[in-house]
Amino acid sequence: MAHVLVIGASKGIGLETVKAALAAGHRVRAFARSAADLALSDAGLERFTGNALDAGDVAAALDGVDVVVQALGVPATKLLGPVTLFSEATNLLVPAMERAGVQRIIAVTGFGTGDSREAIGLLQRVPFRLVFGRAYDDKDAQEMRIRRSTLDWTFVRPGVLTPGAATGRYKILAEPRSWRNGLIARADVAHFIAGEIDRPTYVKRAVVLGG
């Protein structure tokens, strides 16, 4: 079993990944500014209160871990202003991982990031850019920084996120010609991530997840 650091563990895909990784038997270090408030109880869980933009916090959180899951998010209220969280946090995390000798990173970005942008349908492109453009430009920078690293990375690009329990009935679209948008539960994204921790099938590859 792996020792997994989940950055962005307090909500959304990060929180679901903490649950899924614990259920799979891994030890999990849940990193978030509000980590102390996590309403979970498991012998394999360590709450780590920290800021993803603080180099000292990031370096300390990497001690002894095998795999990093980067699952940062920004509130919807901040999408219309400048977004720099993803790139700034990654610019700290990547060299810290390289110094610590932690090789494996699974980064949650999104459908429409990087080379999947061209797969967005014509009718969706204008509203997508209006609402998510700033965030996804920053996610592009996030992915580019990781690609330039020496790390063994996987980019997880979910489609439209929904609440609810994991179904296990989602599509893993690994070939660019198959990429398309679709609905997927956050818990199913976490299910995929937990599986990739156990069996790293998509190293140095990007996958789109959808229903």
MDAnalysis code that builds the backbone (N, CA, C; Angstrom):
import MDAnalysis as mda
import numpy as np

u = mda.Universe.empty(633, n_residues=211, atom_resindex=np.repeat(np.arange(211), 3), trajectory=True)
u.add_TopologyAttr("name", ["N", "CA", "C"] * 211)
u.add_TopologyAttr("resid", np.arange(1, 212))
u.add_TopologyAttr("resname", ["MET", "ALA", "HIS", "VAL", "LEU", "VAL", "ILE", "GLY", "ALA", "SER", "LYS", "GLY", "ILE", "GLY", "LEU", "GLU", "THR", "VAL", "LYS", "ALA", "ALA", "LEU", "ALA", "ALA", "GLY", "HIS", "ARG", "VAL", "ARG", "ALA", "PHE", "ALA", "ARG", "SER", "ALA", "ALA", "ASP", "LEU", "ALA", "LEU", "SER", "ASP", "ALA", "GLY", "LEU", "GLU", "ARG", "PHE", "THR", "GLY", "ASN", "ALA", "LEU", "ASP", "ALA", "GLY", "ASP", "VAL", "ALA", "ALA", "ALA", "LEU", "ASP", "GLY", "VAL", "ASP", "VAL", "VAL", "VAL", "GLN", "ALA", "LEU", "GLY", "VAL", "PRO", "ALA", "THR", "LYS", "LEU", "LEU", "GLY", "PRO", "VAL", "THR", "LEU", "PHE", "SER", "GLU", "ALA", "THR", "ASN", "LEU", "LEU", "VAL", "PRO", "ALA", "MET", "GLU", "ARG", "ALA", "GLY", "VAL", "GLN", "ARG", "ILE", "ILE", "ALA", "VAL", "THR", "GLY", "PHE", "GLY", "THR", "GLY", "ASP", "SER", "ARG", "GLU", "ALA", "ILE", "GLY", "LEU", "LEU", "GLN", "ARG", "VAL", "PRO", "PHE", "ARG", "LEU", "VAL", "PHE", "GLY", "ARG", "ALA", "TYR", "ASP", "ASP", "LYS", "ASP", "ALA", "GLN", "GLU", "MET", "ARG", "ILE", "ARG", "ARG", "SER", "THR", "LEU", "ASP", "TRP", "THR", "PHE", "VAL", "ARG", "PRO", "GLY", "VAL", "LEU", "THR", "PRO", "GLY", "ALA", "ALA", "THR", "GLY", "ARG", "TYR", "LYS", "ILE", "LEU", "ALA", "GLU", "PRO", "ARG", "SER", "TRP", "ARG", "ASN", "GLY", "LEU", "ILE", "ALA", "ARG", "ALA", "ASP", "VAL", "ALA", "HIS", "PHE", "ILE", "ALA", "GLY", "GLU", "ILE", "ASP", "ARG", "PRO", "THR", "TYR", "VAL", "LYS", "ARG", "ALA", "VAL", "VAL", "LEU", "GLY", "GLY"])
u.atoms.positions = np.array([
    [0.829, -1.189, 0.000],
    [0.000, 0.000, 0.000],
    [0.872, 1.251, 0.000],
    [0.379, 2.301, -0.600],
    [1.161, 3.523, -0.765],
    [0.839, 4.529, 0.340],
    [1.767, 5.446, 0.535],
    [1.543, 6.610, 1.391],
    [1.253, 7.776, 0.441],
    [0.026, 8.279, 0.475],
    [-0.470, 9.213, -0.524],
    [-0.682, 10.592, 0.095],
    [-0.152, 11.609, -0.550],
    [-0.425, 12.992, -0.186],
    [-1.499, 13.530, -1.121],
    [-2.629, 13.971, -0.566],
    [-3.696, 14.573, -1.355],
    [-3.715, 16.065, -1.058],
    [-3.375, 16.867, -2.058],
    [-3.360, 18.326, -1.911],
    [-4.689, 18.871, -2.416],
    [-5.382, 19.594, -1.542],
    [-6.741, 20.037, -1.864],
    [-7.751, 19.047, -1.340],
    [-7.527, 18.572, -0.106],
    [-8.260, 17.425, 0.424],
    [-9.557, 17.781, 1.129],
    [-9.895, 19.049, 1.234],
    [-11.019, 19.427, 2.086],
    [-12.374, 19.332, 1.408],
    [-12.394, 19.288, 0.077],
    [-13.686, 19.276, -0.621],
    [-13.524, 18.711, -2.026],
    [-14.653, 18.521, -2.693],
    [-14.644, 18.127, -4.096],
    [-13.909, 16.829, -4.365],
    [-13.194, 16.797, -5.486],
    [-12.475, 15.589, -5.888],
    [-11.405, 15.229, -4.872],
    [-10.776, 16.226, -4.268],
    [-9.757, 15.942, -3.266],
    [-10.302, 15.146, -2.099],
    [-11.431, 15.582, -1.567],
    [-12.052, 14.876, -0.439],
    [-12.490, 13.480, -0.856],
    [-13.075, 13.360, -2.030],
    [-13.491, 12.035, -2.512],
    [-12.283, 11.118, -2.708],
    [-11.150, 11.697, -3.124],
    [-9.943, 10.889, -3.300],
    [-9.408, 10.402, -1.961],
    [-9.470, 11.245, -0.949],
    [-9.077, 10.806, 0.396],
    [-9.893, 9.585, 0.793],
    [-11.204, 9.659, 0.610],
    [-12.082, 8.548, 0.978],
    [-11.758, 7.287, 0.172],
    [-11.583, 7.453, -1.145],
    [-11.338, 6.301, -2.008],
    [-9.991, 5.654, -1.713],
    [-8.978, 6.478, -1.468],
    [-7.649, 5.934, -1.183],
    [-7.631, 5.205, 0.162],
    [-8.318, 5.752, 1.142],
    [-8.414, 5.069, 2.441],
    [-9.154, 3.745, 2.284],
    [-10.239, 3.755, 1.517],
    [-11.003, 2.530, 1.306],
    [-10.171, 1.459, 0.608],
    [-9.207, 1.905, -0.215],
    [-8.326, 0.963, -0.913],
    [-7.179, 0.477, -0.034],
    [-7.101, 0.999, 1.200],
    [-6.080, 0.533, 2.132],
    [-4.820, 1.365, 2.192],
    [-4.791, 2.505, 1.504],
    [-3.603, 3.347, 1.518],
    [-3.559, 4.215, 2.774],
    [-2.369, 4.651, 3.128],
    [-2.213, 5.703, 4.131],
    [-2.337, 7.039, 3.409],
    [-3.100, 7.950, 3.973],
    [-3.390, 9.208, 3.305],
    [-3.040, 10.387, 4.205],
    [-2.264, 11.296, 3.658],
    [-2.003, 12.589, 4.299],
    [-2.870, 13.623, 3.587],
    [-3.869, 14.105, 4.274],
    [-4.845, 15.028, 3.690],
    [-4.398, 16.465, 3.945],
    [-3.998, 17.136, 2.880],
    [-3.399, 18.467, 2.954],
    [-4.443, 19.511, 2.555],
    [-4.730, 20.427, 3.464],
    [-5.646, 21.530, 3.179],
    [-5.526, 22.544, 4.305],
    [-5.920, 23.772, 4.017],
    [-5.908, 24.782, 5.079],
    [-6.898, 24.442, 6.178],
    [-7.962, 23.719, 5.812],
    [-8.978, 23.338, 6.801],
    [-8.937, 21.835, 7.085],
    [-7.752, 21.238, 7.000],
    [-7.641, 19.791, 7.178],
    [-8.144, 19.321, 8.539],
    [-7.975, 20.150, 9.556],
    [-8.413, 19.756, 10.899],
    [-9.911, 19.545, 10.985],
    [-10.661, 20.112, 10.050],
    [-12.121, 20.025, 10.083],
    [-12.674, 18.840, 9.306],
    [-11.807, 18.013, 8.717],
    [-12.292, 16.870, 7.943],
    [-13.096, 15.921, 8.837],
    [-14.316, 15.647, 8.431],
    [-15.203, 14.790, 9.220],
    [-15.029, 13.340, 8.799],
    [-13.816, 12.843, 8.938],
    [-13.511, 11.460, 8.587],
    [-12.781, 10.814, 9.749],
    [-12.968, 9.514, 9.888],
    [-12.277, 8.779, 10.942],
    [-11.709, 7.497, 10.343],
    [-10.392, 7.410, 10.310],
    [-9.735, 6.228, 9.754],
    [-8.315, 6.170, 10.299],
    [-7.871, 4.989, 10.668],
    [-6.531, 4.840, 11.227],
    [-5.449, 5.222, 10.229],
    [-5.771, 5.166, 8.934],
    [-4.786, 5.494, 7.916],
    [-4.754, 6.947, 7.526],
    [-5.569, 7.784, 8.178],
    [-5.677, 9.197, 7.806],
    [-4.820, 10.074, 8.695],
    [-4.047, 10.966, 8.046],
    [-3.319, 12.023, 8.744],
    [-3.797, 13.361, 8.198],
    [-4.274, 14.213, 9.059],
    [-4.682, 15.562, 8.655],
    [-3.459, 16.482, 8.695],
    [-3.222, 17.194, 7.607],
    [-2.059, 18.085, 7.513],
    [-2.562, 19.478, 7.145],
    [-2.544, 20.370, 8.094],
    [-2.989, 21.737, 7.846],
    [-1.877, 22.512, 7.155],
    [-2.147, 22.985, 5.947],
    [-1.105, 23.686, 5.212],
    [-1.676, 24.470, 4.050],
    [-0.835, 25.311, 3.488],
    [-1.182, 26.166, 2.355],
    [-0.372, 25.707, 1.149],
    [-1.038, 25.420, 0.053],
    [-0.354, 24.933, -1.149],
    [0.571, 25.973, -1.748],
    [0.476, 27.222, -1.314],
    [1.350, 28.284, -1.811],
    [2.460, 28.618, -0.827],
    [2.636, 27.790, 0.196],
    [3.696, 27.980, 1.184],
    [4.744, 26.885, 0.984],
    [5.947, 27.283, 0.591],
    [6.993, 26.301, 0.266],
    [7.337, 25.419, 1.455],
    [7.341, 25.982, 2.642],
    [7.656, 25.200, 3.831],
    [6.607, 24.144, 4.118],
    [5.342, 24.516, 3.971],
    [4.266, 23.547, 4.179],
    [4.359, 22.414, 3.173],
    [4.605, 22.763, 1.917],
    [4.663, 21.750, 0.862],
    [5.831, 20.789, 1.098],
    [6.992, 21.333, 1.433],
    [8.163, 20.485, 1.675],
    [7.921, 19.535, 2.841],
    [7.324, 20.036, 3.909],
    [7.058, 19.194, 5.077],
    [6.045, 18.101, 4.750],
    [5.052, 18.431, 3.941],
    [4.010, 17.464, 3.612],
    [4.530, 16.321, 2.752],
    [5.612, 16.539, 2.022],
    [6.156, 15.510, 1.133],
    [6.973, 14.456, 1.860],
    [7.301, 14.687, 3.106],
    [8.174, 13.778, 3.842],
    [7.554, 12.383, 3.938],
    [8.207, 11.409, 3.344],
    [7.801, 10.023, 3.495],
    [6.680, 9.553, 2.599],
    [6.232, 10.379, 1.648],
    [5.115, 9.947, 0.798],
    [5.628, 9.303, -0.489],
    [4.763, 8.498, -1.103],
    [5.094, 7.788, -2.334],
    [4.439, 8.410, -3.565],
    [3.236, 8.943, -3.376],
    [2.424, 9.456, -4.477],
    [1.781, 10.766, -4.050],
    [1.744, 11.724, -4.972],
    [1.042, 12.986, -4.721],
    [-0.155, 13.073, -5.652],
    [-1.307, 13.395, -5.082],
    [-2.496, 13.710, -5.869],
    [-2.751, 15.203, -5.692],
    [-2.673, 15.937, -6.781],
    [-2.911, 17.383, -6.753],
    [-4.339, 17.623, -7.245],
    [-5.205, 18.034, -6.326],
    [-6.631, 18.177, -6.651],
    [-7.136, 19.537, -6.176],
    [-6.459, 20.572, -6.613],
    [-6.815, 21.928, -6.195],
    [-8.055, 22.419, -6.928],
    [-8.751, 23.329, -6.284],
    [-9.906, 23.949, -6.913],
    [-10.037, 25.397, -6.460],
    [-10.784, 26.177, -7.219],
    [-11.067, 27.558, -6.840],
    [-12.578, 27.735, -6.783],
    [-13.075, 28.589, -5.896],
    [-14.513, 28.828, -5.821],
    [-15.042, 29.414, -7.121],
    [-16.287, 29.086, -7.428],
    [-16.900, 29.598, -8.652],
    [-16.923, 31.120, -8.680],
    [-16.992, 31.744, -7.512],
    [-17.035, 33.207, -7.435],
    [-15.747, 33.862, -7.912],
    [-14.666, 33.076, -7.993],
    [-13.369, 33.630, -8.401],
    [-13.023, 33.331, -9.856],
    [-13.912, 32.651, -10.564],
    [-13.598, 32.251, -11.933],
    [-13.535, 33.421, -12.900],
    [-14.219, 34.517, -12.588],
    [-14.253, 35.647, -13.521],
    [-13.107, 36.620, -13.307],
    [-12.305, 36.407, -12.289],
    [-11.126, 37.235, -12.063],
    [-9.866, 36.470, -12.432],
    [-8.702, 37.082, -12.232],
    [-7.443, 36.382, -12.527],
    [-7.308, 35.112, -11.675],
    [-6.874, 34.031, -12.291],
    [-6.669, 32.769, -11.588],
    [-5.213, 32.368, -11.752],
    [-4.524, 32.197, -10.634],
    [-3.105, 31.819, -10.666],
    [-2.786, 30.666, -9.721],
    [-3.790, 30.177, -8.981],
    [-3.539, 29.161, -7.958],
    [-2.873, 27.923, -8.530],
    [-3.381, 27.422, -9.649],
    [-2.899, 26.143, -10.177],
    [-1.431, 26.223, -10.576],
    [-1.065, 27.264, -11.299],
    [0.330, 27.389, -11.737],
    [1.255, 27.720, -10.582],
    [0.834, 28.616, -9.692],
    [1.706, 29.005, -8.580],
    [1.961, 27.814, -7.646],
    [0.913, 27.068, -7.342],
    [1.089, 25.914, -6.472],
    [1.976, 24.854, -7.129],
    [1.810, 24.668, -8.442],
    [2.602, 23.665, -9.161],
    [4.061, 24.093, -9.260],
    [4.294, 25.384, -9.410],
    [5.670, 25.881, -9.469],
    [6.412, 25.656, -8.158],
    [5.682, 25.554, -7.051],
    [6.295, 25.188, -5.770],
    [6.409, 23.671, -5.622],
    [5.347, 22.976, -6.015],
    [5.278, 21.538, -5.762],
    [6.293, 20.743, -6.571],
    [6.411, 21.025, -7.851],
    [7.262, 20.202, -8.712],
    [8.718, 20.185, -8.245],
    [9.379, 21.330, -8.058],
    [10.762, 21.254, -7.584],
    [10.880, 20.659, -6.188],
    [9.863, 20.858, -5.349],
    [9.898, 20.252, -4.016],
    [9.847, 18.731, -4.114],
    [9.027, 18.208, -5.015],
    [8.980, 16.764, -5.215],
    [10.300, 16.243, -5.762],
    [10.876, 16.960, -6.706],
    [12.153, 16.526, -7.274],
    [13.247, 16.505, -6.216],
    [13.268, 17.504, -5.340],
    [14.274, 17.529, -4.269],
    [14.037, 16.391, -3.275],
    [12.773, 16.092, -3.003],
    [12.446, 15.065, -2.014],
    [12.531, 13.651, -2.578],
    [12.671, 13.526, -3.886],
    [12.731, 12.206, -4.499],
    [11.370, 11.527, -4.594],
    [10.299, 12.309, -4.579],
    [8.946, 11.768, -4.765],
    [8.620, 11.876, -6.249],
    [8.471, 10.753, -6.902],
    [8.453, 10.731, -8.367],
    [7.058, 10.793, -8.975],
    [6.056, 10.298, -8.278],
    [4.735, 10.075, -8.884],
    [3.754, 11.182, -8.522],
    [3.149, 11.816, -9.549],
    [2.115, 12.815, -9.334],
    [0.923, 12.530, -10.240],
    [-0.262, 12.597, -9.654],
    [-1.515, 12.512, -10.390],
    [-2.194, 13.862, -10.227],
    [-2.299, 14.617, -11.303],
    [-2.807, 15.989, -11.245],
    [-4.179, 16.058, -11.894],
    [-5.154, 16.558, -11.134],
    [-6.505, 16.738, -11.660],
    [-6.579, 18.116, -12.309],
    [-6.836, 18.146, -13.607],
    [-6.966, 19.420, -14.313],
    [-8.401, 19.526, -14.848],
    [-8.669, 19.140, -16.076],
    [-10.045, 19.169, -16.561],
    [-10.116, 19.030, -18.068],
    [-11.255, 18.549, -18.547],
    [-11.484, 18.494, -19.989],
    [-11.493, 19.919, -20.530],
    [-10.682, 20.141, -21.552],
    [-10.492, 21.486, -22.082],
    [-9.129, 22.058, -21.768],
    [-8.357, 21.335, -20.955],
    [-6.998, 21.760, -20.639],
    [-6.025, 21.221, -21.675],
    [-4.999, 22.018, -21.973],
    [-3.933, 21.555, -22.853],
    [-4.445, 21.104, -24.205],
    [-3.971, 19.939, -24.647],
    [-4.316, 19.476, -25.985],
    [-5.732, 18.917, -26.081],
    [-6.488, 18.920, -24.978],
    [-7.890, 18.512, -25.077],
    [-8.803, 19.696, -25.402],
    [-8.242, 20.901, -25.473],
    [-9.072, 22.075, -25.757],
    [-9.738, 21.967, -27.125],
    [-9.000, 21.415, -28.097],
    [-9.553, 21.310, -29.442],
    [-10.711, 20.332, -29.528],
    [-10.881, 19.496, -28.507],
    [-11.971, 18.514, -28.520],
    [-13.293, 19.098, -28.038],
    [-13.279, 20.333, -27.550],
    [-14.521, 20.973, -27.116],
    [-15.360, 21.294, -28.351],
    [-16.628, 20.966, -28.300],
    [-17.516, 21.226, -29.428],
    [-17.632, 22.710, -29.728],
    [-17.897, 23.017, -30.998],
    [-17.956, 24.416, -31.434],
    [-18.978, 25.223, -30.652],
    [-20.131, 24.632, -30.356],
    [-21.172, 25.360, -29.645],
    [-20.821, 25.604, -28.185],
    [-19.910, 24.812, -27.652],
    [-19.525, 24.958, -26.247],
    [-18.351, 25.911, -26.050],
    [-17.606, 26.191, -27.096],
    [-16.336, 26.894, -26.910],
    [-16.504, 28.311, -26.372],
    [-17.461, 29.057, -26.905],
    [-17.616, 30.449, -26.451],
    [-18.050, 30.513, -24.994],
    [-19.128, 29.814, -24.576],
    [-19.477, 29.875, -23.155],
    [-18.396, 29.296, -22.251],
    [-17.707, 28.263, -22.727],
    [-16.616, 27.678, -21.932],
    [-15.533, 28.709, -21.666],
    [-15.130, 29.432, -22.705],
    [-14.081, 30.429, -22.540],
    [-14.545, 31.575, -21.653],
    [-15.802, 31.974, -21.781],
    [-16.304, 33.081, -20.970],
    [-16.301, 32.746, -19.488],
    [-16.697, 31.533, -19.151],
    [-16.816, 31.152, -17.746],
    [-15.513, 30.599, -17.181],
    [-14.874, 29.703, -17.923],
    [-13.735, 28.968, -17.381],
    [-12.392, 29.376, -17.983],
    [-12.384, 30.312, -18.900],
    [-11.175, 30.613, -19.654],
    [-9.970, 30.938, -18.798],
    [-10.135, 31.814, -17.806],
    [-8.989, 32.213, -16.978],
    [-8.451, 31.032, -16.167],
    [-9.369, 30.260, -15.601],
    [-8.941, 29.102, -14.815],
    [-8.221, 28.082, -15.685],
    [-8.754, 27.849, -16.889],
    [-8.150, 26.818, -17.738],
    [-6.853, 27.292, -18.390],
    [-6.697, 28.577, -18.584],
    [-5.389, 29.080, -19.009],
    [-4.345, 28.775, -17.934],
    [-4.750, 28.919, -16.673],
    [-3.824, 28.633, -15.584],
    [-3.581, 27.135, -15.447],
    [-4.607, 26.339, -15.701],
    [-4.416, 24.887, -15.708],
    [-3.476, 24.467, -16.843],
    [-3.535, 25.170, -17.979],
    [-2.574, 24.904, -19.054],
    [-1.150, 25.083, -18.543],
    [-0.922, 26.183, -17.827],
    [0.410, 26.446, -17.271],
    [0.794, 25.372, -16.254],
    [-0.185, 24.925, -15.483],
    [0.039, 23.842, -14.523],
    [0.542, 22.588, -15.234],
    [-0.170, 22.185, -16.272],
    [0.230, 20.978, -16.996],
    [1.596, 21.145, -17.659],
    [1.842, 22.301, -18.244],
    [3.125, 22.513, -18.919],
    [4.285, 22.410, -17.939],
    [4.113, 22.945, -16.732],
    [5.196, 22.870, -15.736],
    [5.463, 21.427, -15.346],
    [4.411, 20.647, -15.195],
    [4.604, 19.246, -14.829],
    [5.242, 18.470, -15.976],
    [4.834, 18.751, -17.204],
    [5.429, 18.070, -18.357],
    [6.937, 18.332, -18.448],
    [7.363, 19.523, -18.044],
    [8.791, 19.857, -18.131],
    [9.608, 19.241, -16.997],
    [8.957, 18.588, -16.072],
    [9.640, 18.027, -14.907],
    [10.194, 16.637, -15.211],
    [10.853, 16.078, -14.216],
    [11.341, 14.697, -14.310],
    [10.356, 13.705, -13.692],
    [9.182, 14.170, -13.309],
    [8.235, 13.348, -12.567],
    [7.478, 12.367, -13.469],
    [6.962, 11.321, -12.846],
    [6.070, 10.376, -13.523],
    [4.638, 10.872, -13.301],
    [4.116, 11.552, -14.300],
    [2.842, 12.245, -14.115],
    [1.706, 11.558, -14.858],
    [0.499, 11.811, -14.364],
    [-0.737, 11.509, -15.077],
    [-1.655, 12.704, -14.921],
    [-2.241, 13.177, -16.018],
    [-3.229, 14.246, -15.962],
    [-4.624, 13.628, -16.034],
    [-5.436, 13.961, -15.058],
    [-6.815, 13.483, -15.000],
    [-7.713, 14.658, -15.388],
    [-8.427, 14.506, -16.488],
    [-9.231, 15.604, -17.041],
    [-10.710, 15.192, -17.044],
    [-11.394, 15.404, -15.928],
    [-12.811, 15.044, -15.900],
    [-13.658, 16.012, -16.707],
    [-14.811, 15.523, -17.129],
    [-15.786, 16.378, -17.791],
    [-16.600, 17.153, -16.775],
    [-17.893, 17.271, -17.007],
    [-18.772, 18.028, -16.114],
    [-19.004, 17.219, -14.843],
    [-18.663, 17.813, -13.704],
    [-18.699, 17.093, -12.438],
    [-20.096, 17.104, -11.826],
    [-20.456, 15.972, -11.241],
    [-21.748, 15.835, -10.583],
    [-21.538, 15.275, -9.176],
    [-22.515, 15.486, -8.283],
    [-22.438, 14.873, -6.950],
    [-22.863, 13.416, -7.004],
    [-22.846, 12.786, -5.853],
    [-23.343, 11.415, -5.781],
    [-22.257, 10.382, -5.594],
    [-22.684, 9.170, -5.333],
    [-21.762, 8.065, -5.070],
    [-21.094, 7.581, -6.348],
    [-19.979, 6.902, -6.168],
    [-19.279, 6.307, -7.309],
    [-20.136, 5.206, -7.925],
    [-20.110, 5.152, -9.254],
    [-20.844, 4.115, -9.980],
    [-19.916, 3.076, -10.588],
    [-18.674, 3.483, -10.871],
    [-17.754, 2.607, -11.583],
    [-18.059, 2.472, -13.054],
    [-19.094, 3.181, -13.521],
    [-19.518, 3.068, -14.924],
    [-19.167, 4.353, -15.680],
    [-17.897, 4.606, -15.770],
    [-17.436, 5.797, -16.482],
    [-16.442, 5.377, -17.542],
    [-16.183, 6.276, -18.475],
    [-15.276, 5.976, -19.578],
    [-13.928, 6.629, -19.335],
    [-12.874, 5.884, -19.579],
    [-11.503, 6.394, -19.529],
    [-11.062, 6.593, -20.970],
    [-10.989, 7.837, -21.385],
    [-10.656, 8.159, -22.768],
    [-9.190, 8.578, -22.833],
    [-8.359, 7.643, -23.266],
    [-6.917, 7.874, -23.245],
    [-6.358, 8.321, -24.588],
    [-7.105, 8.102, -25.669],
    [-6.625, 8.478, -26.997],
    [-7.248, 9.805, -27.413],
    [-6.453, 10.759, -27.887],
    [-6.987, 12.082, -28.239],
    [-8.185, 12.040, -29.183],
    [-8.212, 11.105, -30.107],
    [-9.326, 11.060, -31.052],
    [-10.645, 10.690, -30.369],
    [-10.573, 10.138, -29.155],
    [-11.783, 9.725, -28.444],
    [-12.259, 10.767, -27.432],
    [-11.486, 11.826, -27.240],
    [-11.813, 12.781, -26.189],
    [-13.121, 13.506, -26.484],
    [-13.997, 13.548, -25.491],
    [-15.248, 14.298, -25.589],
    [-15.741, 14.594, -24.179],
    [-16.615, 15.550, -24.077],
    [-17.144, 15.949, -22.786],
    [-18.235, 14.977, -22.340],
    [-18.503, 14.978, -21.046],
    [-19.554, 14.130, -20.500],
    [-19.675, 14.349, -19.010],
    [-20.735, 13.831, -18.425],
    [-20.964, 13.946, -16.987],
    [-20.208, 12.850, -16.248],
    [-19.666, 13.210, -15.079],
    [-19.018, 12.202, -14.238],
    [-19.082, 12.649, -12.783],
    [-19.386, 11.722, -11.908],
    [-19.428, 12.026, -10.478],
    [-18.013, 12.242, -9.945],
    [-17.891, 13.182, -9.017],
    [-16.589, 13.399, -8.382],
    [-16.063, 12.106, -7.764],
    [-16.969, 11.317, -7.206],
    [-16.556, 10.063, -6.585],
    [-16.010, 9.076, -7.606],
    [-16.501, 9.131, -8.837],
    [-15.952, 8.267, -9.888],
    [-14.567, 8.740, -10.320],
    [-14.348, 10.052, -10.343],
    [-12.998, 10.555, -10.613],
    [-12.042, 10.029, -9.543],
    [-12.476, 10.083, -8.292],
    [-11.653, 9.579, -7.190],
    [-11.420, 8.077, -7.322],
    [-12.424, 7.352, -7.784],
    [-12.277, 5.907, -8.006],
    [-11.172, 5.636, -9.022],
    [-11.153, 6.407, -10.103],
    [-10.086, 6.248, -11.094],
    [-8.721, 6.547, -10.478],
    [-8.631, 7.646, -9.717],
    [-7.356, 8.036, -9.117],
    [-6.848, 6.948, -8.174],
    [-7.735, 6.411, -7.346],
    [-7.324, 5.357, -6.423],
    [-6.804, 4.142, -7.186],
    [-7.440, 3.837, -8.310],
    [-6.957, 2.733, -9.129],
    [-5.603, 3.006, -9.743],
    [-5.366, 4.262, -10.102],
    [-4.078, 4.640, -10.697],
    [-2.971, 4.632, -9.656],
    [-3.306, 4.850, -8.391],
    [-2.328, 4.706, -7.310],
    [-1.885, 3.253, -7.217],
    [-2.835, 2.344, -7.284],
    [-2.530, 0.912, -7.177],
    [-1.807, 0.375, -8.411],
    [-2.291, 0.790, -9.588],
    [-1.775, 0.245, -10.847],
    [-1.529, 1.411, -11.811],
    [-0.339, 1.959, -11.816],
    [-0.064, 3.145, -12.646],
    [-0.033, 2.830, -14.135],
    [-1.202, 2.846, -14.731],
    [-1.347, 2.467, -16.137],
    [-1.071, 3.633, -17.080],
    [-1.306, 4.861, -16.627],
    [-1.296, 6.016, -17.526],
    [-0.171, 7.002, -17.192],
    [1.013, 6.476, -16.946],
    [2.159, 7.338, -16.637],
    [2.562, 8.132, -17.872],
    [2.764, 9.420, -17.659],
    [3.103, 10.373, -18.717],
    [2.035, 10.415, -19.823],
    [0.786, 10.293, -19.386],
    [-0.346, 10.377, -20.295],
    [-1.454, 11.198, -19.654],
    [-2.306, 11.761, -20.505],
    [-3.487, 12.481, -20.056],
    [-4.718, 11.676, -20.427],
    [-5.667, 11.589, -19.510],
    [-6.914, 10.874, -19.781],
    [-8.094, 11.810, -19.523],
    [-9.111, 11.684, -20.333],
    [-10.377, 12.381, -20.124],
    [-11.349, 11.366, -19.530],
    [-12.056, 11.788, -18.481],
    [-13.033, 10.928, -17.835],
    [-14.438, 11.468, -18.053],
    [-15.353, 10.597, -18.426],
    [-16.740, 11.006, -18.634],
    [-17.673, 9.813, -18.499],
    [-18.962, 10.103, -18.514],
    [-19.946, 9.052, -18.383],
    [-20.212, 8.347, -19.707],
])
